[in-house]
Amino acid sequence: MNCRDFTMHLDDWLDGLLDAAGQRSIQEHLGHCPACRRRHEHAVRVQAAVRELAPPAPHPGFVDQAIARATRMTVPGPRSKWRAVVGMSLAASLVLGVAVGAFLVVWSAPVQTVALRVEQPENVRVMFNSAMPLQAAMLHLALPENLELVGYRDQRELTWQTDLREGGNLLQLPVIARGMVKDDLVARLSHGGSTKTFRVKFEVESGRRSGM
Amino acid sequence: MAPVSPYRQARPAESNFEDLLRPQVDYLYRLAWRFTGSVSDAEDLVQDVLLKLFPRTKELLEIEMLRPWLARVLYRQYVDSVRRKSRSPIELVYDADGEDDPLDLLPGTREGPEEHAERSSLRERILEALERLNPEQRAVIAMHDVEGYSLEELETILETPLGTLKSRLHRARQRMRTLLPMEPFSGGQRVKQ
């Protein structure tokens, strides 16, 4: 066996697929070829490193929410029904003109952080940019404990269907923190059988600044 | 005597679905994360699979080897979502329009020293290397090298001929070895330049 043969058979050897003669041949080659010994060690270490890569935990409550959403949302209601869940004002705000404000949240990363003060309303604005008009996109919001959408005091979950226009679509969320907010606000945008999830973290200051 | 299913057809679909799928969600999430390398994308992928499966609850009740079957559904959904994403009209971007970047006003959006160190870690380098594989290569590495499915099992699960799987696995491993230098655990060059 030469180095080229060794490289060709390395994966079969790692997977235990070589017969006795093949294994002997490999071992003999390794006995006198330091370069292939290094290749072999490297291959084993890369494989082990990939195997040991532990996934981070999903977000808290993910399993419950995923099951609940699957069993609840597979029977799509008529569009007007979804809109009725939150009323027209939010649906309309999604397609209002683009504005840039201090709390414009842009999800270039899956999670962004917004600073709030307790009992002080703030507008969180979310920009969705669509390369083409999208009919009947579904937007679902899950609000964490102690965070309210102004005007929807007792609603933790809001779902509605809307059309996205081509270009910028601004979603304005007037929110108010009633206390410390530990969990994320979760927004899910679904269209054509695929979903994209975004999260906003809130850093809530408990006290008011002097002079305010 | 015919075997008695623990799941009664008469039960509400929601109950059957939850009994069957809840124990599998962690597994699906883990596999989805290995495919996508992202918590959010993995959660979205699992969510899409669950949404797709609920109307098929009756069919799920009849499946003997549920886990490999679910792995196949997840894989198909993953490949489909990658294809769809590549032509998806949705992207979420900041339209700064010449203004100062408002993200500068938000706390917690910049990479601190701790995050930077994390990105430089071996874990990050492996993730970056995996990210450079194509979806099919990532899937075969995840399912064979990590989850331990044999190539014969993957032939059924991925509905791909054995020879194709072998060469796909070989190329995926070769690429990983090339992307991770010979001494990947002692500094050396980063995968991303």
Interface residues (C-beta under 8 A of the other chain):
Chain A: D11 D15 R38 H42 A43 R45 V46 Q47 A49 V50 R51 L53 P55 P56 P58 H59 F62 V63 A66 I67 R69 A70 T71 M73 T74 V98 V100 G101 A102 F103 L104 V105 V106 W107 S108 A109 P110 Q112 T113 V114 A115 M127 F128 N129 S130 A131 M132 L134 L164 G168 R188 L189 H191 G192 G193 S194 T195 K196 T197 F198 R199 K201 E203
Chain B: A13 E14 F17 E18 L21 R22 V25 D26 Y29 R30 W33 R34 S38 V39 S40 A42 E43 D44 V46 Q47 D48 L50 L51 K52 L53 F54 P55 S81 R84 K85 S88 P89 I90 E91 L92 V93 Y94 D95 A96 D97 E99 P102 L103 L105 L106 P107 G108 T109 L122 R123 I126 L127 L130 I141 D145 V146 L151 L169 H170 R173 M176 R177 L180 M182 P184 F185
